[in-house]
C-alpha cells in the first residue's frame, strides 16, 4: 500500500494531499530513509513523521484499503522509545 494512502486510511493524517505535502517536504521517513508519497509499505515498517517540533513513530501492523473507525488501532502501533531514539541521533549530527 502507498504511504500517502496508508496515512489517510489510518487517520494519522486527515487527507492524502496533506500526507503528500509532508513527504515532499522531507518530513516523513520509512525505516530511516526519506519517503516519497508513492513509497510502498510492508508490515513491520517504521514510519517517522515530523510535525514542526514534534516527532511521532509508528510501526505498521496491518495493511487494509478500508478500515472502520473502531479497527484503526489494529493497523499501527505508536513507538515512544523510537521517538526519543530519533531525537538523540539528530542531536549527535
C-alpha distance (Angstrom), angle and dihedral (degrees) to the residues before:
residue distance angle dihedral
X1 . . .
X2 3.79 . .
X3 3.79 117.7 .
X4 3.81 95.3 -123.6
X5 3.80 92.5 50.6
X6 3.81 92.7 46.8
X7 3.79 91.9 52.8
X8 3.81 90.3 50.8
X9 3.83 95.9 44.7
X10 3.80 92.0 49.5
X11 3.80 90.3 45.5
X12 3.80 91.5 -127.4
X13 3.80 84.7 128.5
X14 3.78 120.4 25.4
X15 3.81 100.2 -136.0
X16 3.77 134.3 26.8
X17 3.81 90.5 -132.0
X18 3.82 90.4 58.2
X19 3.81 90.0 50.1
X20 3.81 88.1 52.4
X21 3.81 91.8 50.6
X22 3.81 92.1 50.3
X23 3.80 91.9 49.5
X24 3.80 92.0 46.9
X25 3.82 88.6 51.8
X26 3.84 90.2 54.9
X27 3.81 93.2 -113.3
X28 3.80 97.0 125.4
X29 3.80 126.8 68.9
X30 3.77 128.8 -176.6
X31 3.80 115.4 -157.7
X32 3.80 90.3 -14.4
X33 3.82 96.2 -52.1
X34 3.78 127.5 105.7
X35 3.78 108.4 -100.5
X36 3.77 133.9 -145.5
X37 3.82 121.1 -145.2
X38 3.80 88.2 -106.4
X39 3.82 94.5 55.3
X40 3.80 108.9 129.1
X41 3.78 115.2 -129.4
X42 3.77 128.3 -145.6
X43 3.78 130.9 -166.4
X44 3.85 112.8 -77.6
X45 3.82 93.8 23.8
X46 3.81 114.4 142.3
X47 3.81 116.7 -130.7
X48 3.81 118.7 -161.4
X49 3.81 116.5 -167.0
X50 3.80 123.5 -172.0
X51 3.81 116.8 -153.5
X52 3.81 109.1 -176.0
X53 3.83 101.2 -67.7
X54 3.81 97.5 -10.2
X55 3.77 129.5 83.0
X56 3.76 128.9 -162.0
X57 3.81 128.6 -170.2
X58 3.77 125.7 -159.7
X59 3.78 134.1 -178.2
X60 3.80 116.8 -141.2
X61 3.81 108.6 -124.6
X62 3.80 101.0 167.7
X63 3.80 140.0 8.9
X64 3.81 119.0 -143.3
X65 3.80 132.5 156.4
X66 3.80 94.4 -141.3
X67 3.78 128.2 25.1
X68 3.78 132.7 -178.5
X69 3.78 115.4 -127.8
X70 3.81 91.3 -111.1
X71 3.82 92.7 55.4
X72 3.81 98.5 51.6
X73 3.81 92.4 98.5
X74 3.81 88.8 64.3
X75 3.81 91.6 60.5
X76 3.81 100.7 62.9
X77 3.78 145.1 6.6
X78 3.79 123.5 -141.8
X79 3.79 112.1 -127.6
X80 3.79 110.6 -152.0
X81 3.80 96.7 176.4
X82 3.78 90.2 53.9
X83 3.82 90.5 57.5
X84 3.80 93.4 57.4
X85 3.81 90.0 43.0
X86 3.82 91.0 54.6
X87 3.81 92.0 47.9
X88 3.81 92.0 50.4
X89 3.79 91.4 51.2
X90 3.80 92.2 50.6
X91 3.82 91.3 51.8
X92 3.81 90.8 53.5
X93 3.82 92.6 55.5
